[in-house]
Amino acid sequence: MAVASSLSDTQGIVALAAAAVAVLALIGCLWALIGLRRLRASQRVVIGADGQRDLVGHAAELQQAFQELREYVGDAAERLEQRLGAVELALQGAISHSALVRYDAYNELSGRQSVSIALLDGTRSGVVLSCIHHREQARVYAKQVQGGQSELELSPEEAEAVRLALSAPAAEKVREHSL
């Protein structure tokens, strides 16, 4: 009973309150310890297991790595842009427009064996080849084309081949023609 009466007086109440505060402080310390362990585990994921770096140092290293990566990507993009420009320039000289016109040059019913072929690049320049077939002979003519215009007068079939090469879709670039 002496214990019960000592708890009801002022000193007992203060002792009970101090014990309650101590228990709450102990619970708070345990909660903070658990939070600290979680924080350290998270830090280990970010800065590694050795723990020698701090977060500010790690952030600075990440910033430096991103800057180096940005510079590398910028340099690579610039090199690719230069290479793409060189390829586009080279492709302008490649044959990109072509057409073939078949016809019977001498109205001999020879099966339209004569042909005119236009082979032009991206600047509408190139050559028109004409192969004229006759019973006993065949002749080949070549005429240069610059900017869609020939330096020599084109035959109607050659002019048609150039026109088809520069304007028609690929499926329509072979054409039978009669004189």
SERO-4910 file (N, C-alpha, C, O; in steps of 0.05 Angstrom, whole numbers):
BEGIN
 pado doro    nc1    nc2    nc3   cac1   cac2   cac3    cc1    cc2    cc3    oc1    oc2    oc3
  Met    A     16    -23      0      0      0      0     17     25      0      9     47     -9
  Ala    A     40     21     10     58     44     10     65     53    -18     71     76    -23
  Val    A     65     34    -36     72     40    -64     49     56    -76     53     75    -90
  Ala    A     24     47    -71      0     61    -82     -2     89    -71    -10    107    -85
  Ser    A      3     93    -45      1    119    -34     23    137    -43     19    162    -45
  Ser    A     47    126    -50     68    143    -60     64    151    -89     76    171    -98
  Leu    A     47    137   -103     41    144   -130     20    166   -132     18    180   -152
  Ser    A      5    170   -111    -16    190   -111     -6    217   -101    -19    238   -106
  Asp    A     17    218    -89     26    244    -80     42    258   -103     44    246   -124
  Thr    A     52    281    -99     64    297   -120     89    284   -131     94    284   -155
  Gln    A    105    273   -114    130    260   -124    123    236   -141    137    231   -161
  Gly    A    103    221   -134     96    197   -149     85    205   -177     91    192   -197
  Ile    A     69    226   -177     58    235   -203     80    245   -221     80    239   -245
  Val    A     99    259   -210    122    269   -226    138    245   -236    148    245   -258
  Ala    A    142    225   -219    157    201   -227    142    186   -249    155    177   -268
  Leu    A    115    184   -247    100    171   -269    101    186   -295    104    175   -316
  Ala    A    100    213   -293    101    229   -317    129    227   -329    132    226   -354
  Ala    A    150    226   -313    177    223   -323    181    196   -336    194    194   -357
  Ala    A    169    175   -325    171    149   -337    156    148   -364    166    136   -383
  Ala    A    133    162   -365    118    163   -391    133    178   -412    134    170   -435
  Val    A    146    200   -404    162    216   -423    186    199   -432    193    200   -455
  Ala    A    198    184   -414    221    167   -420    213    146   -440    227    140   -459
  Val    A    189    134   -436    179    113   -455    174    125   -482    182    114   -503
  Leu    A    161    149   -482    156    163   -508    182    170   -521    185    168   -546
  Ala    A    202    179   -506    228    186   -518    242    161   -529    254    162   -550
  Leu    A    239    138   -515    251    113   -524    237    105   -551    251     96   -569
  Ile    A    211    107   -552    196    101   -577    205    119   -599    208    111   -622
  Gly    A    207    145   -593    217    165   -613    245    158   -623    250    160   -647
  Cys    A    262    150   -605    290    143   -612    290    118   -630    305    117   -650
  Leu    A    273     99   -624    272     75   -641    261     82   -669    271     72   -689
  Trp    A    241     99   -669    230    107   -695    250    122   -712    253    118   -736
  Ala    A    266    140   -698    287    155   -712    309    137   -721    320    141   -743
  Leu    A    316    116   -705    336     97   -713    328     81   -738    344     77   -756
  Ile    A    303     73   -738    293     59   -762    293     77   -786    301     68   -808
  Gly    A    285    102   -783    286    121   -806    314    126   -815    319    127   -839
  Leu    A    333    128   -796    361    132   -803    372    108   -818    387    111   -837
  Arg    A    365     84   -810    374     59   -824    363     59   -853    377     52   -872
  Arg    A    338     67   -856    326     68   -883    341     89   -900    347     84   -923
  Leu    A    347    112   -888    361    133   -902    389    123   -910    398    128   -933
  Arg    A    403    110   -892    430     99   -899    428     78   -921    446     77   -938
  Ala    A    408     61   -920    405     41   -941    400     55   -968    410     47   -988
  Ser    A    384     76   -967    379     91   -992    404    105  -1002    410    105  -1026
  Gln    A    420    115   -983    445    128   -991    464    108  -1003    478    114  -1022
  Arg    A    465     84   -992    483     63  -1003    476     57  -1032    493     51  -1048
  Val    A    450     57  -1037    441     53  -1065    452     75  -1083    461     70  -1105
  Val    A    451    100  -1073    460    123  -1089    490    126  -1090    501    129  -1112
  Ile    A    503    125  -1067    532    131  -1067    550    107  -1063    574    110  -1062
  Gly    A    539     83  -1062    555     60  -1060    558     50  -1032    552     64  -1013
  Ala    A    568     25  -1030    570     12  -1003    593     23   -987    592     21   -962
  Asp    A    614     34  -1000    637     43   -984    631     68   -967    643     72   -946
  Gly    A    611     84   -976    602    106   -960    622    129   -957    620    145   -939
  Gln    A    642    129   -974    663    150   -972    655    176   -984    666    197   -978
  Arg    A    634    176  -1001    626    201  -1014    601    211  -1000    585    196   -988
  Asp    A    597    237  -1001    573    248   -991    554    254  -1014    562    253  -1037
  Leu    A    530    261  -1008    510    266  -1029    517    290  -1046    511    290  -1070
  Val    A    528    311  -1035    535    334  -1050    557    327  -1070    556    335  -1093
  Gly    A    577    312  -1061    598    303  -1079    587    285  -1101    596    287  -1124
  His    A    569    267  -1093    557    250  -1113    541    265  -1134    542    260  -1157
  Ala    A    526    285  -1124    510    302  -1142    529    317  -1161    523    320  -1185
  Ala    A    551    327  -1151    571    341  -1168    582    322  -1189    586    330  -1212
  Glu    A    588    297  -1181    598    277  -1201    577    271  -1222    584    269  -1245
  Leu    A    552    268  -1213    531    264  -1233    528    287  -1252    524    283  -1276
  Gln    A    530    311  -1242    528    335  -1259    551    335  -1279    546    342  -1302
  Gln    A    575    329  -1270    598    328  -1288    594    306  -1309    600    310  -1333
  Ala    A    584    283  -1301    580    261  -1320    559    269  -1340    562    263  -1364
  Phe    A    537    282  -1332    517    291  -1351    528    312  -1370    521    312  -1394
  Gln    A    545    330  -1360    557    350  -1377    574    337  -1398    574    345  -1422
  Glu    A    590    317  -1390    608    303  -1409    591    288  -1429    597    287  -1453
  Leu    A    569    276  -1420    551    261  -1438    538    280  -1458    536    274  -1482
  Arg    A    530    304  -1448    518    324  -1466    538    333  -1487    531    335  -1511
  Glu    A    563    337  -1479    583    346  -1498    588    324  -1519    591    329  -1543
  Tyr    A    590    298  -1509    594    276  -1528    571    273  -1548    576    270  -1572
  Val    A    547    275  -1538    524    273  -1556    523    296  -1575    517    293  -1599
  Gly    A    530    320  -1566    531    343  -1584    552    340  -1605    547    346  -1629
  Asp    A    575    330  -1598    597    325  -1617    588    303  -1637    593    306  -1661
  Ala    A    576    282  -1627    567    260  -1645    545    271  -1664    545    264  -1687
  Ala    A    527    287  -1654    506    298  -1671    518    316  -1692    509    316  -1715
  Glu    A    538    331  -1685    551    349  -1704    566    333  -1726    564    339  -1750
  Arg    A    580    311  -1717    593    294  -1737    573    281  -1755    577    279  -1779
  Leu    A    551    272  -1744    530    259  -1760    518    279  -1780    512    272  -1803
  Glu    A    514    304  -1771    503    325  -1789    522    330  -1812    513    333  -1835
  Gln    A    548    331  -1806    568    335  -1828    568    311  -1847    568    315  -1871
  Arg    A    566    287  -1836    566    263  -1854    540    262  -1870    541    255  -1894
  Leu    A    518    270  -1858    493    270  -1872    494    291  -1895    484    286  -1917
  Gly    A    506    314  -1890    509    334  -1910    526    324  -1934    519    328  -1957
  Ala    A    547    310  -1927    565    299  -1948    550    277  -1964    553    276  -1988
  Val    A    534    261  -1950    519    240  -1964    498    253  -1982    494    244  -2005
  Glu    A    484    273  -1972    464    286  -1988    476    299  -2013    465    298  -2035
  Leu    A    499    311  -2010    514    323  -2032    522    301  -2053    519    305  -2077
  Ala    A    531    279  -2042    539    257  -2060    515    245  -2075    517    237  -2098
  Leu    A    493    243  -2061    469    232  -2073    458    250  -2095    443    240  -2113
  Gln    A    463    276  -2094    454    293  -2116    466    285  -2142    455    290  -2163
  Gly    A    490    273  -2142    503    264  -2166    495    236  -2174    503    227  -2196
  Ala    A    479    222  -2158    470    195  -2165    446    197  -2183    430    216  -2182
  Ile    A    442    176  -2199    419    175  -2216    394    172  -2199    391    152  -2185
  Ser    A    376    191  -2200    352    190  -2185    327    192  -2202    305    188  -2193
  His    A    331    200  -2227    308    202  -2246    316    186  -2271    336    191  -2283
  Ser    A    299    167  -2278    304    152  -2302    278    144  -2316    257    142  -2303
  Ala    A    280    141  -2342    256    133  -2357    265    120  -2383    287    126  -2393
  Leu    A    249    103  -2394    254     88  -2418    230     91  -2437    208     87  -2429
  Val    A    236     98  -2462    215    100  -2482    222     81  -2505    244     83  -2516
  Arg    A    204     62  -2511    209     43  -2533    193     52  -2557    171     63  -2555
  Tyr    A    204     48  -2581    191     56  -2605    202     42  -2629    223     29  -2627
  Asp    A    188     43  -2651    198     32  -2677    208     55  -2694    192     69  -2705
  Ala    A    234     58  -2695    246     81  -2708    241     83  -2738    239    105  -2749
  Tyr    A    239     60  -2751    237     60  -2781    210     50  -2790    206     44  -2814
  Asn    A    190     47  -2773    164     37  -2779    165     11  -2794    152      7  -2814
  Glu    A    182     -7  -2785    187    -33  -2798    172    -55  -2784    174    -78  -2793
  Leu    A    157    -50  -2764    144    -70  -2748    165    -89  -2736    161   -114  -2737
  Ser    A    186    -78  -2726    208    -94  -2715    204    -99  -2685    223   -107  -2671
  Gly    A    181    -95  -2675    176   -100  -2647    185    -79  -2628    192    -84  -2605
  Arg    A    186    -54  -2637    194    -31  -2620    221    -37  -2606    223    -35  -2582
  Gln    A    241    -43  -2622    267    -50  -2611    284    -25  -2606    304    -27  -2592
  Ser    A    277     -2  -2616    292     23  -2611    283     34  -2584    260     32  -2576
  Val    A    302     45  -2569    297     56  -2543    311     82  -2539    333     87  -2550
  Ser    A    299     99  -2522    312    123  -2512    311    122  -2482    289    118  -2470
  Ile    A    333    125  -2469    335    123  -2439    346    149  -2428    367    158  -2437
  Ala    A    331    161  -2409    341    185  -2395    351    176  -2368    336    164  -2353
  Leu    A    375    184  -2361    387    178  -2335    396    205  -2323    416    216  -2332
  Leu    A    381    215  -2303    386    242  -2293    390    241  -2262    380    223  -2249
  Asp    A    405    260  -2252    410    261  -2223    392    282  -2210    373    291  -2222
  Gly    A    397    288  -2185    380    306  -2169    381    334  -2179    363    350  -2173
  Thr    A    400    342  -2195    401    369  -2206    390    369  -2235    393    389  -2249
  Arg    A    376    348  -2242    363    345  -2268    384    344  -2291    379    353  -2313
  Ser    A    408    334  -2285    429    333  -2304    437    303  -2308    435    287  -2290
  Gly    A    447    297  -2332    455    270  -2337    458    265  -2367    470    281  -2381
  Val    A    447    243  -2376    450    235  -2404    425    222  -2414    410    209  -2400
  Val    A    421    225  -2441    399    211  -2455    413    193  -2475    428    202  -2492
  Leu    A    408    167  -2473    419    147  -2491    397    138  -2510    375    131  -2501
  Ser    A    403    137  -2536    384    127  -2555    397    105  -2571    419    108  -2581
  Cys    A    384     82  -2573    393     60  -2588    373     56  -2611    350     48  -2606
  Ile    A    381     61  -2635    364     59  -2659    371     32  -2673    393     29  -2682
  His    A    351     14  -2673    355    -12  -2685    342    -13  -2713    319     -6  -2717
  His    A    358    -22  -2732    349    -27  -2759    355    -56  -2766    370    -69  -2751
  Arg    A    345    -66  -2787    349    -94  -2794    379   -102  -2795    387   -123  -2784
  Glu    A    395    -85  -2807    423    -92  -2812    442    -79  -2793    465    -86  -2792
  Gln    A    432    -59  -2777    451    -45  -2760    437    -33  -2736    412    -32  -2734
  Ala    A    453    -25  -2717    442    -11  -2693    461     12  -2688    485     10  -2690
  Arg    A    449     34  -2680    465     58  -2674    459     68  -2646    436     65  -2636
  Val    A    479     78  -2633    475     88  -2605    483    117  -2605    504    125  -2615
  Tyr    A    466    134  -2593    471    163  -2591    469    170  -2562    453    159  -2547
  Ala    A    486    189  -2554    485    199  -2526    485    229  -2527    500    242  -2542
  Lys    A    467    241  -2511    465    270  -2510    465    278  -2481    451    267  -2464
  Gln    A    481    298  -2474    483    308  -2447    460    326  -2440    451    342  -2457
  Val    A    451    324  -2415    429    341  -2405    439    356  -2381    450    344  -2362
  Gln    A    434    382  -2380    442    399  -2357    417    414  -2348    405    429  -2364
  Gly    A    409    410  -2323    385    425  -2312    360    419  -2328    342    437  -2329
  Gly    A    357    395  -2338    333    388  -2353    333    395  -2382    314    389  -2396
  Gln    A    354    409  -2392    356    418  -2420    380    405  -2433    402    403  -2420
  Ser    A    377    397  -2458    400    384  -2472    415    406  -2487    405    426  -2495
  Glu    A    441    400  -2490    458    419  -2505    453    415  -2535    458    433  -2551
  Leu    A    443    391  -2543    436    385  -2571    406    382  -2572    393    376  -2552
  Glu    A    395    385  -2596    366    381  -2599    359    352  -2594    372    334  -2605
  Leu    A    337    348  -2578    328    321  -2572    307    312  -2592    291    328  -2601
  Ser    A    307    286  -2599    286    276  -2615    260    275  -2598    262    278  -2574
  Pro    A    237    272  -2610    212    270  -2594    213    248  -2573    203    252  -2551
  Glu    A    225    225  -2580    227    203  -2561    246    210  -2538    241    203  -2515
  Glu    A    268    223  -2545    287    230  -2524    275    251  -2506    278    250  -2481
  Ala    A    261    271  -2517    248    291  -2501    226    278  -2483    223    287  -2460
  Glu    A    212    259  -2493    192    244  -2478    205    229  -2455    194    229  -2432
  Ala    A    228    217  -2460    243    202  -2438    251    222  -2416    249    215  -2393
  Val    A    261    245  -2424    269    265  -2404    245    275  -2388    246    277  -2364
  Arg    A    223    280  -2402    198    289  -2389    188    268  -2369    181    275  -2347
  Leu    A    187    243  -2378    178    221  -2360    197    218  -2336    188    215  -2314
  Ala    A    223    220  -2341    242    217  -2319    238    238  -2298    241    233  -2274
  Leu    A    232    262  -2306    230    285  -2287    202    287  -2274    199    301  -2254
  Ser    A    182    275  -2286    155    280  -2276    139    256  -2267    125    258  -2247
  Ala    A    142    234  -2280    124    211  -2275    133    194  -2251    157    192  -2246
  Pro    A    114    181  -2237    121    162  -2217    136    138  -2230    135    134  -2254
  Ala    A    150    123  -2213    167    101  -2223    152     81  -2240    163     70  -2259
  Ala    A    127     75  -2234    111     55  -2249    106     64  -2277    100     47  -2294
  Glu    A    107     89  -2283    100     99  -2310    124    106  -2327    121    119  -2347
  Lys    A    148     99  -2319    172    109  -2332    181     92  -2356    202     98  -2367
  Val    A    166     71  -2363    171     56  -2388    147     61  -2405    125     56  -2397
  Arg    A    152     70  -2429    130     77  -2446    135     68  -2475    157     71  -2486
  Glu    A    114     57  -2487    115     50  -2515    107     75  -2531     88     89  -2523
  His    A    122     81  -2552    117    105  -2567    119     97  -2597    135     81  -2605
  Ser    A    102    109  -2613    103    104  -2641    107    129  -2657     97    150  -2648
  Leu    A    121    128  -2679    125    151  -2696    105    153  -2718    106    171  -2734
***
